[in-house]
Amino acid sequence: MAHTTLVVMAAGLGSRYGGLKQIAPVDDAGHILIDFSIFDAVRAGFDRLVCIIKPEMEQEFHEVIGCRIAPFVELEYAFQRPDVLPEGFAIPEGRTKPWGTAHAVLCAKEQIHTPFAVINADDFYGRTAFEAIYRFLNENQGENEHAMVGYRIENTLTENGSVARGVCETDGQGYLAGITERTKLEPRPGGAAFTEDGQEYTFVPAGTKVSMNLWGFQPSILREIEKRFPAWLQEKLPVNPLKCEYYLPLIPNALIQEKRGSVRVLDTQEKWYGVTYREDMPKVRAAIAEMTRQGVYPEALWGNHSC
């Protein structure tokens, strides 16, 4: 098999906890969710890992996470910095917010030389999802043939509040036709519902595919992200200079509309887990404990190696 890279978007990891060392473990062995994603990816066949972090996080990230993973996979760090901008652009006065997930991947451009998958650092994706994306990336795809893992909407919700999800439209042949970000999705019998005004809700049936930011890309996507960034800045900065974000789904969406690329939607029955709300943690811990009991995961993911 060719080399295949996992890119982990971790620049925001720990921010809601006040630091990486404050991230609550999800099992009695002290693992956090990123451990399970990387373990599943390495088990599936990924042999390179690029973690996108803030420059000031490097030492703490390696002490808390990286040093226990480094013996098992080639590990590199990329740094998401707000001043990584096209020529002629500057950080707007007062802006502290990062530029978004597409910008994060752009910041890792120099470290990515192979087909690669992209994930969020603080989501649980499941073993078979990584196996599916790894198989796709090793099937000698064309340079504009990409993929995403499509989760069934009912498997990605929390009972403790609303969530944001990229709701997918497919073409009937297993390919993505478009993706629309819905920021206020809540569970409903037989599926989910979203609202844009807090009053009127639109039902989304069970089985509808949503994106959890598990993408499989050919390296050509990096050129597209870079090429489209200046025009995006020109459009968005005058409207929302402090908070606009360059989201990763914008790029494959544009390629599809322009008929310059395809995105295969890989089905999974895996259930997503994450700690969107503090009240989610007991359910996440219970699910991890049950999967460990069933032998899906060993009690010590990285053997006796620890930081």
Solvent accessible surface area in square Angstrom, and as a share of the most:
residue,aa,sasa,rsa
1,M,185,0.83
2,A,72,0.56
3,H,115,0.51
4,T,2,0.01
5,T,0,0.00
6,L,2,0.01
7,V,0,0.00
8,V,0,0.00
9,M,20,0.09
10,A,0,0.00
11,A,10,0.08
12,G,48,0.46
13,L,19,0.09
14,G,4,0.04
15,S,80,0.52
16,R,144,0.53
17,Y,69,0.26
18,G,67,0.64
19,G,20,0.19
20,L,5,0.02
21,K,129,0.55
22,Q,105,0.46
23,I,21,0.11
24,A,39,0.30
25,P,57,0.36
26,V,3,0.02
27,D,24,0.12
28,D,140,0.72
29,A,63,0.49
30,G,38,0.36
31,H,13,0.06
32,I,13,0.07
33,L,13,0.06
34,I,1,0.01
35,D,0,0.00
36,F,2,0.01
37,S,2,0.01
38,I,1,0.01
39,F,30,0.13
40,D,1,0.01
41,A,1,0.00
42,V,44,0.26
43,R,101,0.37
44,A,19,0.15
45,G,30,0.29
46,F,5,0.02
47,D,53,0.27
48,R,19,0.07
49,L,3,0.02
50,V,0,0.00
51,C,1,0.00
52,I,0,0.00
53,I,0,0.00
54,K,66,0.28
55,P,53,0.33
56,E,137,0.61
57,M,19,0.09
58,E,72,0.32
59,Q,132,0.59
60,E,51,0.23
61,F,1,0.00
62,H,70,0.31
63,E,79,0.35
64,V,30,0.17
65,I,0,0.00
66,G,1,0.01
67,C,30,0.18
68,R,35,0.13
69,I,1,0.01
70,A,40,0.31
71,P,79,0.50
72,F,94,0.39
73,V,13,0.07
74,E,97,0.43
75,L,35,0.18
76,E,59,0.26
77,Y,34,0.13
78,A,1,0.01
79,F,65,0.27
80,Q,16,0.07
81,R,103,0.38
82,P,67,0.42
83,D,79,0.41
84,V,43,0.25
85,L,33,0.16
86,P,29,0.18
87,E,176,0.79
88,G,81,0.78
89,F,50,0.21
90,A,78,0.61
91,I,67,0.34
92,P,26,0.17
93,E,172,0.77
94,G,62,0.60
95,R,17,0.06
96,T,131,0.76
97,K,75,0.32
98,P,62,0.39
99,W,1,0.00
100,G,7,0.07
101,T,33,0.19
102,A,0,0.00
103,H,1,0.00
104,A,4,0.03
105,V,0,0.00
106,L,17,0.09
107,C,21,0.12
108,A,0,0.00
109,K,63,0.27
110,E,124,0.56
111,Q,42,0.19
112,I,7,0.04
113,H,127,0.57
114,T,21,0.12
115,P,33,0.21
116,F,0,0.00
117,A,0,0.00
118,V,0,0.00
119,I,0,0.00
120,N,32,0.16
121,A,3,0.02
122,D,60,0.31
123,D,14,0.07
124,F,3,0.01
125,Y,1,0.00
126,G,1,0.01
127,R,86,0.31
128,T,55,0.32
129,A,0,0.00
130,F,0,0.00
131,E,49,0.22
132,A,15,0.11
133,I,0,0.00
134,Y,21,0.08
135,R,139,0.51
136,F,5,0.02
137,L,9,0.05
138,N,29,0.15
139,E,88,0.40
140,N,150,0.77
141,Q,33,0.15
142,G,34,0.33
143,E,108,0.49
144,N,54,0.27
145,E,72,0.32
146,H,2,0.01
147,A,0,0.00
148,M,0,0.00
149,V,1,0.00
150,G,0,0.00
151,Y,0,0.00
152,R,67,0.25
153,I,0,0.00
154,E,68,0.30
155,N,31,0.16
156,T,0,0.00
157,L,21,0.10
158,T,11,0.06
159,E,140,0.63
160,N,63,0.32
161,G,27,0.26
162,S,34,0.22
163,V,7,0.04
164,A,46,0.36
165,R,19,0.07
166,G,5,0.05
167,V,26,0.15
168,C,13,0.08
169,E,114,0.51
170,T,58,0.34
171,D,75,0.39
172,G,73,0.70
173,Q,151,0.67
174,G,31,0.30
175,Y,78,0.30
176,L,6,0.03
177,A,32,0.25
178,G,12,0.12
179,I,16,0.08
180,T,64,0.37
181,E,90,0.40
182,R,60,0.22
183,T,88,0.51
184,K,98,0.42
185,L,0,0.00
186,E,47,0.21
187,P,53,0.34
188,R,85,0.31
189,P,128,0.80
190,G,54,0.52
191,G,6,0.06
192,A,0,0.00
193,A,4,0.03
194,F,23,0.09
195,T,6,0.04
196,E,134,0.60
197,D,91,0.47
198,G,44,0.42
199,Q,151,0.67
200,E,130,0.58
201,Y,90,0.34
202,T,72,0.42
203,F,108,0.45
204,V,11,0.06
205,P,75,0.47
206,A,51,0.39
207,G,35,0.34
208,T,28,0.16
209,K,45,0.19
210,V,0,0.00
211,S,11,0.07
212,M,11,0.05
213,N,25,0.13
214,L,1,0.01
215,W,0,0.00
216,G,0,0.00
217,F,0,0.00
218,Q,12,0.05
219,P,47,0.29
220,S,6,0.04
221,I,0,0.00
222,L,11,0.05
223,R,145,0.53
224,E,14,0.06
225,I,0,0.00
226,E,79,0.35
227,K,123,0.52
228,R,49,0.18
229,F,2,0.01
230,P,44,0.27
231,A,65,0.50
232,W,21,0.07
233,L,0,0.00
234,Q,122,0.54
235,E,110,0.49
236,K,72,0.31
237,L,30,0.15
238,P,108,0.68
239,V,124,0.71
240,N,64,0.33
241,P,53,0.33
242,L,79,0.39
243,K,135,0.57
244,C,11,0.07
245,E,41,0.18
246,Y,4,0.01
247,Y,103,0.39
248,L,0,0.00
249,P,23,0.14
250,L,75,0.37
251,I,1,0.01
252,P,0,0.00
253,N,33,0.17
254,A,26,0.20
255,L,2,0.01
256,I,27,0.14
257,Q,113,0.50
258,E,83,0.37
259,K,182,0.77
260,R,100,0.37
261,G,19,0.19
262,S,33,0.22
263,V,2,0.01
264,R,74,0.27
265,V,17,0.10
266,L,24,0.12
267,D,74,0.38
268,T,8,0.05
269,Q,137,0.61
270,E,35,0.15
271,K,62,0.26
272,W,13,0.04
273,Y,32,0.12
274,G,5,0.04
275,V,20,0.12
276,T,57,0.33
277,Y,71,0.27
278,R,211,0.77
279,E,114,0.51
280,D,8,0.04
281,M,29,0.13
282,P,92,0.58
283,K,103,0.44
284,V,3,0.02
285,R,81,0.29
286,A,62,0.48
287,A,16,0.12
288,I,0,0.00
289,A,58,0.45
290,E,67,0.30
291,M,34,0.15
292,T,33,0.19
293,R,175,0.64
294,Q,110,0.49
295,G,58,0.55
296,V,41,0.24
297,Y,4,0.02
298,P,63,0.40
299,E,139,0.62
300,A,48,0.37
301,L,9,0.05
302,W,9,0.03
303,G,45,0.44
304,N,161,0.83
305,H,81,0.36
306,S,83,0.54
307,C,82,0.49
